[in-house]
Amino acid sequence: MKEIVEIRRKPRILYPGQLFRRRVLSHWKHQISVMKSVADWTVMLYIIIPGLLLGGGLYMELWTSPLPAWVEWIPQQAAAAALLFMFSGNVLLFVEEGDMLFLRQQPRWMKGLMLRGMVYSITATTLKGLLFLLIALPFLYRGFQLDAWTLIAWGLLAAGTAWCSNLMVQRIRVRFLGFKKWLFSNFMRWLSYAFYLTIFTLLPGMPASAAVTGLLLMAVAVFLMRLRLSMQGSFTADTREDARIRLWLTDKVLVQAVGKPPRIRSKAWLFRRSRRIYRSNAPEKRFAGAGVKAFLRNPENLLLYVQFSVVAIPAVLFPPIVIKLIMYGALMLLVSYLLRIKWTAFAEAEFSLVLPFSGTQQMSAGTLAVRTLMLIPALIISLAFSFSIWPSWIGLLSAVPLTLISSFSVPILFSLPSLKRKH
C-alpha cells in the first residue's frame, strides 16, 4: 500500500498586493525571531506587566497631580523637535535581490510593491509619532497650555515635514555612497528640523496656518512618492538600503553578543600624548590611569558610558520623590557594578597579569579607576535628581556633593581583589 504524501504549496501570487503582504509578514517574523533569540518571553512578562502597571499609574498621576517644576524650564521648541524626531524614520520598499530575475521586468509589479512599501513606512512612522504624542500629552496640554487645535496643528506639521524628509533621505541614500551619503542625508535631516522649528516659531498662535502648512507638505510628499517611482537605475541601491534597514535589529543584537571588531588606528583619539591622569607616581595610581585610558579608548565602552548616562535621566526625573530616591541609589549601584566588571576584565587580561601588582594594589587601583569613571555619569544623574526636586540654583549646587558622596562611597562595595593575583 503506497503512502500518499501531500506537498503543501504556497498560494500562487497573482497581484502585487499579495506579494507585499507576504513580504511584510516575512519581515515581521524575522524581527520577532531576532527578539526571541535575546529575550525569554516568560521572563519578559514579569518585567513588562509590572512596567505597564507602574507606567500607567505614573501616567494617571501626570493628569491628576501637579506637574514637576522642571517642566517650566523646557522650551516649546525642544518639545516640537522631539515630536518631529518621533515622526521621522526609514523608508522600506520591500525589494529583494531575487527580483532581478522576474519582478524587475514587470514595471507594474515593481511600482505597486514600492508604492505600498512607502505607504507602509509612512504609516508606521506616523503611528510611532502619535504614540509619542499620546504619552507626552499631559506635558503638552497641562504644562505648555496647548489646546486641542494647536496639538492637531503640531501633529500635522510634524507629520508632513517628516514624510518629506523621510522620502528625501531615502532618495539620497540610494544615489550616493560613502561620505557624501552620510553628509547629505544628515544635512537633510537637520534642514527638516530647521524648517519645522522656523514654521513653529513664525506661527505660534496660528494653528490653522500651521495645519494648512502640514497638509501642503503631505501633498508634496505624495508628489515625492510619484517622483521616486519614476526613478530609474536604482534597483541595486534600493535592495542594499532595504537590506540595511531590515537587518538593523539583527546587527544590533549581534554586536551586543559578540562585539564589533576593534578598529586599528595609528594613534588613539583620546590621550594621544599619553600623559598621566594622576599626579602621584604610585604603582596603583599608574595602573588605575592605564585602566581609565583603556576604558575610554574603547568605542563600545564609551558608547555604553554615554547611553547609560542618557537613559538614566528620565528614571530620576519623572517618578515621585520616594521612587526617585530608590532609583537614584539603584543607578549608582548599577553604574559602579558595570564599571567594576570592565575594570576586572582589564585587570585580569594577559598583558595586565604580566605586571608585578599584588592583589591589594590591584584592588586599590580598581577602586580609584571606578571612582574616576563614575564621576561623569554620577554628576549627570545627580543633576537630574536634584534639579527635579529643587528646580533652581539650589538643585544645581546640591548635585556636586551628591556626586562626590556617591562616587567615593559606592565603589567600595564592589572593591574585591582579583582571584588571579597573589596577595
Backbone hydrogen bonds, N-H to C=O, Kabsch-Sander energy under -0.5 kcal/mol:
donor,donor_aa,acceptor,acceptor_aa,energy
5,V,3,E,-0.7
6,E,4,I,-0.6
7,I,5,V,-0.5
8,R,6,E,-0.7
9,R,7,I,-0.6
14,L,12,R,-0.6
18,Q,15,Y,-0.6
19,L,15,Y,-1.4
20,F,16,P,-2.4
21,R,17,G,-2.4
22,R,18,Q,-2.1
23,R,19,L,-2.1
24,V,20,F,-2.3
25,L,21,R,-2.4
26,S,22,R,-2.3
27,H,23,R,-2.3
28,W,24,V,-2.4
29,K,25,L,-2.4
30,H,26,S,-2.0
31,Q,27,H,-2.1
32,I,28,W,-2.5
33,S,29,K,-2.2
34,V,30,H,-2.0
35,M,31,Q,-2.1
36,K,32,I,-2.4
37,S,33,S,-1.3
38,V,34,V,-0.6
38,V,35,M,-0.9
39,A,35,M,-1.1
41,W,39,A,-0.7
44,M,40,D,-2.8
45,L,41,W,-1.8
46,Y,42,T,-0.9
46,Y,43,V,-0.6
47,I,43,V,-0.6
47,I,44,M,-0.8
48,I,44,M,-3.9
49,I,45,L,-1.9
51,G,47,I,-1.7
52,L,48,I,-2.9
53,L,49,I,-2.3
54,L,50,P,-2.9
55,G,51,G,-3.0
56,G,52,L,-2.8
57,G,53,L,-2.2
58,L,54,L,-2.4
59,Y,55,G,-2.3
60,M,56,G,-2.3
61,E,57,G,-1.9
62,L,58,L,-1.6
63,W,59,Y,-0.9
63,W,60,M,-0.5
64,T,60,M,-1.4
65,S,61,E,-3.0
71,V,68,P,-1.5
72,E,69,A,-1.3
73,W,70,W,-1.1
74,I,71,V,-1.2
78,A,75,P,-0.6
79,A,75,P,-1.3
80,A,76,Q,-2.4
81,A,77,Q,-2.4
82,A,78,A,-2.1
83,L,79,A,-2.0
84,L,80,A,-2.2
85,F,81,A,-2.2
86,M,82,A,-1.8
87,F,83,L,-1.3
88,S,84,L,-1.0
88,S,85,F,-0.5
92,L,90,N,-0.5
93,L,91,V,-0.5
99,D,96,E,-1.4
100,M,97,E,-1.7
101,L,98,G,-1.5
102,F,98,G,-0.6
104,R,99,D,-2.7
105,Q,102,F,-1.5
106,Q,103,L,-1.8
110,M,106,Q,-2.2
111,K,107,P,-2.7
112,G,108,R,-2.1
113,L,109,W,-2.5
114,M,110,M,-2.6
115,L,111,K,-2.6
116,R,112,G,-1.9
117,G,113,L,-2.0
118,M,114,M,-2.3
119,V,115,L,-2.3
120,Y,116,R,-2.6
121,S,117,G,-2.5
122,I,118,M,-2.5
123,T,119,V,-2.4
124,A,120,Y,-2.4
125,T,121,S,-2.3
126,T,122,I,-2.1
127,L,123,T,-2.4
128,K,124,A,-1.9
129,G,125,T,-2.2
130,L,126,T,-2.5
131,L,127,L,-2.2
132,F,128,K,-2.0
133,L,129,G,-2.3
134,L,130,L,-2.2
135,I,131,L,-2.2
136,A,132,F,-2.7
137,L,134,L,-0.6
140,L,136,A,-2.3
141,Y,137,L,-3.2
142,R,138,P,-2.1
143,G,138,P,-0.9
143,G,139,F,-0.7
144,F,139,F,-1.5
146,L,140,L,-1.6
151,L,147,D,-2.0
152,I,148,A,-2.3
153,A,149,W,-2.3
154,W,150,T,-2.5
155,G,151,L,-2.5
156,L,152,I,-2.7
157,L,153,A,-2.5
158,A,154,W,-2.7
159,A,155,G,-2.7
160,G,156,L,-2.6
161,T,157,L,-2.3
162,A,158,A,-2.5
163,W,159,A,-2.6
164,C,160,G,-1.9
165,S,161,T,-2.4
166,N,162,A,-3.1
167,L,163,W,-2.1
168,M,164,C,-2.3
169,V,165,S,-2.7
170,Q,166,N,-2.1
171,R,167,L,-1.9
172,I,168,M,-2.2
173,R,169,V,-2.4
174,V,170,Q,-1.2
175,R,171,R,-0.7
175,R,172,I,-0.7
176,F,172,I,-1.8
180,K,177,L,-0.9
181,K,177,L,-0.7
182,W,178,G,-1.8
183,L,179,F,-2.9
184,F,180,K,-2.8
185,S,181,K,-1.9
186,N,182,W,-1.8
187,F,183,L,-2.3
188,M,184,F,-2.2
189,R,185,S,-1.8
190,W,186,N,-2.6
191,L,187,F,-2.3
192,S,188,M,-2.1
193,Y,189,R,-1.9
194,A,190,W,-2.5
195,F,191,L,-2.6
196,Y,192,S,-2.6
197,L,193,Y,-2.7
198,T,194,A,-2.0
199,I,195,F,-2.4
200,F,196,Y,-2.3
201,T,197,L,-2.0
202,L,198,T,-2.5
203,L,199,I,-1.9
206,M,203,L,-0.6
210,A,206,M,-1.9
211,A,207,P,-2.5
212,V,208,A,-2.4
213,T,209,S,-2.3
214,G,210,A,-2.2
215,L,211,A,-2.3
216,L,212,V,-2.4
217,L,213,T,-2.1
218,M,214,G,-1.8
219,A,215,L,-1.8
220,V,216,L,-2.1
221,A,217,L,-2.2
222,V,218,M,-1.8
223,F,219,A,-1.9
224,L,220,V,-2.4
225,M,221,A,-2.0
226,R,222,V,-2.0
227,L,223,F,-2.4
228,R,224,L,-2.2
229,L,225,M,-1.9
230,S,226,R,-1.2
231,M,228,R,-1.1
238,D,234,S,-2.6
239,T,235,F,-2.3
240,R,236,T,-2.0
241,E,237,A,-2.4
242,D,238,D,-2.5
243,A,239,T,-2.4
244,R,240,R,-1.8
245,I,241,E,-2.0
246,R,242,D,-2.8
247,L,243,A,-2.1
248,W,245,I,-1.1
251,D,247,L,-2.5
252,K,248,W,-2.1
253,V,249,L,-2.3
254,L,250,T,-2.5
255,V,251,D,-2.2
256,Q,252,K,-2.0
257,A,253,V,-1.6
258,V,254,L,-3.0
259,G,254,L,-0.8
259,G,255,V,-1.4
265,R,263,R,-0.7
274,S,271,F,-0.6
286,R,282,A,-2.0
287,F,283,P,-2.3
288,A,284,E,-2.3
289,G,285,K,-2.3
290,A,286,R,-1.9
291,G,287,F,-1.9
292,V,288,A,-2.3
293,K,289,G,-2.2
294,A,290,A,-2.3
295,F,291,G,-2.1
296,L,292,V,-2.3
297,R,293,K,-1.9
298,N,294,A,-0.7
298,N,295,F,-0.8
302,L,298,N,-2.5
303,L,299,P,-2.4
304,L,300,E,-2.4
305,Y,301,N,-2.4
306,V,302,L,-2.1
307,Q,303,L,-2.9
308,F,304,L,-2.4
309,S,305,Y,-1.5
310,V,306,V,-2.2
311,V,307,Q,-2.8
312,A,308,F,-1.8
313,I,309,S,-0.5
313,I,310,V,-1.0
315,A,311,V,-0.6
316,V,312,A,-0.8
316,V,313,I,-1.3
317,L,313,I,-0.8
318,F,314,P,-1.7
324,K,320,P,-2.4
325,L,321,I,-2.0
326,I,322,V,-1.8
327,M,323,I,-3.0
328,Y,324,K,-2.8
329,G,325,L,-2.3
330,A,326,I,-2.4
331,L,327,M,-2.6
332,M,328,Y,-2.1
333,L,329,G,-2.1
334,L,330,A,-2.4
335,V,331,L,-2.7
336,S,332,M,-1.9
337,Y,333,L,-2.2
338,L,334,L,-2.6
339,L,335,V,-2.2
340,R,336,S,-2.1
341,I,337,Y,-2.0
342,K,338,L,-2.0
343,W,339,L,-2.4
344,T,340,R,-2.5
345,A,341,I,-2.2
346,F,342,K,-1.7
347,A,343,W,-3.2
348,E,344,T,-2.1
349,A,346,F,-1.0
353,L,349,A,-2.0
354,V,350,E,-0.8
355,L,352,S,-1.1
357,F,355,L,-2.1
359,G,422,K,-1.6
362,Q,358,S,-2.4
363,M,359,G,-2.2
364,S,360,T,-2.3
365,A,361,Q,-2.7
366,G,362,Q,-2.4
367,T,363,M,-2.2
368,L,364,S,-2.0
369,A,365,A,-2.6
370,V,366,G,-2.6
371,R,367,T,-2.2
372,T,368,L,-2.2
373,L,369,A,-2.6
374,M,370,V,-1.8
375,L,371,R,-0.7
375,L,372,T,-0.9
378,A,374,M,-2.3
379,L,375,L,-2.2
380,I,376,I,-2.3
381,I,377,P,-2.6
382,S,378,A,-2.4
383,L,379,L,-2.3
384,A,380,I,-2.1
385,F,381,I,-2.5
386,S,382,S,-2.9
387,F,383,L,-2.4
388,S,384,A,-1.5
389,I,385,F,-0.8
390,W,386,S,-3.2
392,S,390,W,-2.9
395,G,390,W,-0.7
395,G,392,S,-0.5
396,L,392,S,-1.4
397,L,393,W,-2.3
398,S,394,I,-2.5
399,A,395,G,-0.8
400,V,397,L,-1.0
402,L,398,S,-1.5
403,T,399,A,-2.2
404,L,400,V,-2.2
405,I,401,P,-2.7
406,S,402,L,-2.3
407,S,403,T,-2.8
408,F,404,L,-1.8
409,S,405,I,-1.7
410,V,406,S,-1.9
412,I,409,S,-0.7
413,L,410,V,-1.7
414,F,411,P,-1.1
415,S,412,I,-1.2
416,L,414,F,-1.3
421,R,418,S,-1.0
